[in-house]
Amino acid sequence: MEHLPPPPVPLRPDLVTVEVPPRRRFPVWVVAVCVLVALSLGAVGLAPLFQGTKSTEGPGFLFLDRTDQGAPTRWNPCQPIHYVVNASLAPPGSIADVHEAVRRISAATGIAFVFEGTTDEEASIYREVFQPDRYGARWAPVLIAWADPGNSDIPFERGDRIAAGVAVPVIPPTRFEDVYVSGWVAINAGDPNPPGFDLPGEQGPVILHELGHLMGLGHVKTVGELMNPSGGGVTDLGPGDKEGLRELGASGGCIRVMEPIDA
């Protein structure tokens, strides 16, 4: 893959980030198009779409949402999270970055992940959470894909800012359930930073940051935490990141999840 020349400022994990929608207020297609601008960009006219969303900050971590009972919205840690990868637009070594990032998230949460292989499914803000023809009668696995900003509906750009990645965790679209059942991560195929975890600007920390959003973490202002909007200047999860992921993981116990066929 021919790489673009580096921009004056390296792309950051998500100067623009698609984050979790408010619970039980919009169908899944609206969920996808609701773009929450990262803290560093300030507020825009999207705030009304997120009224009711509760985020709670701890020592170095922030949850995207909380249930009516006050617990953070999370995945069921007693079931593995299945994922597929579309690396057709990715540089060599990218799938290894995905697996390493998943390994670190799994270690931090205590949740098992299952790689189902590669797919030709493309990332889209209109991605369906239930695709029986492609994935069977179950919630669609998490999609991790590279997307060309010039030929994609993923909102990598906002003004003069460009995101290196975008992530969305998804709750059941028609149920009163506070649990994530699917989601997607889109990596900017035009990002000139190479695969690896050696430097903060490399692709590995970007994927790890986006997986943090997928698990239910929001942005924090703390430098030294990977969930800082610009990556925190680190190549791995910081102490706050790890604590937030621990609370989102197995330590919180099982959650009942209804499958689509149970509707």
Secondary structure, 3 states (H helix, E strand, C coil): CCCCCCCCCCCECCCEECCCCCCCCCCHHHHHHCCEECHHHCCCCCHHHHCCCCCCECCCCEECCECCCCCECEECCCCCEEEEEECCCCCCCHHHHHHHHHHHHHHHHCCCEEEEEECCCCCCCCCCCECHHHHCCCECCEEEEEECHHHCCCCCEECCEEECEEEEEECCCCCCCCEECEEEEEEECCCCCCCCCCCCCCHHHHHHHHHHHHHCECCCCCCCCCCCCCCCCCCCCCHHHHHHHHHHCHHHCCCCCCCHHHC
